[in-house]
């Protein structure tokens, strides 16, 4: 396996990781911004008011995107294993 092939596999792996983590990260960021704005407007500075809703949103987003997440992960793994002969020699 030459360095170009390793770089290609690493690039595909990082792209898949970014795509798979994007829905949960975007949902968490949106909730954080909304809650920060709400805290600023109401002058409430309790940290649990931001942590608990953010955890709930991450859990719900992870649960809702799990079928897509698993399908994409399985397709990536199958693609990697079926093309593995290219990388061996």
Beta strands, then each sheet from edge to edge (+ up, - down):
end
